[in-house]
Amino acid sequence: MDLAQYIRNVPDFPKAGIQFKDITTLLLHPEAFREVVRRLEERYRSDPPDAVAAIDARGFVFGAALCHTMGLPLVLVRKKGKLPADTVSATYDLEYGSETIEMHRDAIRPGNRVVIMDDLLATGGTVAAAAGLVRQLGGKVLEAAFVIELPPLKGRERLAALDIPVFSMVSFMVA
């Protein structure tokens, strides 16, 4: 299945010059959503991670579905101030600003093998920050998984420099 046909391009969102890749149109098609989850499950079935760390908010959709299907723990990586208990945090730059993310301090146990999940890889800043939190808590990042990758923004290279393998399903050469 060509998943790209289900992803809408929204010009100039959230600011001028950004070509936003919108996965909400993919979610409107159950067969496309099932295909994403099927591909993720197939990828991790033979060597399952101990947990999936899903990034706020669109990463939650795919991470939760994978965790439900495979019976894995779901770790939420949220924007600052959204988690109720003791957290660790990291601030990082985006292609259009900066952000702080947090994870519960007790979400990852030392030695846990973790897949980080988000909908889209652009510059890699969000995942680099999430990987730092996983590692700070003693976890090992197995891979970062995405539905969409924007190769011109060089996120894969940034993550490779941090020893984070990348899996993505759809590439768009126009960012």
GILINVEN-V527787 format. One line per field, one symbol per residue. ss: DSSP state (H for helix, E for strand, C for the rest). psi: psi as a letter, one per 20 degrees, with the letter a starting at -180 (. if undefined). burial: 1 if it has 16 or more other ideal C-beta (glycine too) atoms within 10 Angstrom, else 0. A space follows every 50 residues. Layout:
ss = ???
psi = ???
burial = ???
This chain:
ss = CCHHHHCEEEECCCCCCCEEEECHHHHCCHHHHHHHHHHHHHHHCCCCCC EEEEECCHHHHHHHHHHHHHCCEEEEEEECCCCCCCEEEEEEEECCEEEE EEEECCCCCCCCEEEEEEEEECCCHHHHHHHHHHHHCCCEEEEEEEEEEC HHHCHHHHHHHCCCCEEEEEECCCC
psi = pnhhijpqpoqkpirpipnpooihhghinhhgghgghghgghhighmqrh rpoppphhhhghgggggghilqqppporqpjipiaprqrpqrqrikbrqp qqqphjhpqpipppppprhpoeijgghggghhgghhjjrpogqppqgqpn hhikhggghhhjloqppqhpppio.
burial = 00100110000000000000111001100001101110110001000011 11111101111111111000010111110000100011110100000000 11110011000101111111111111111111111010111111111111 0010110110000101111101000
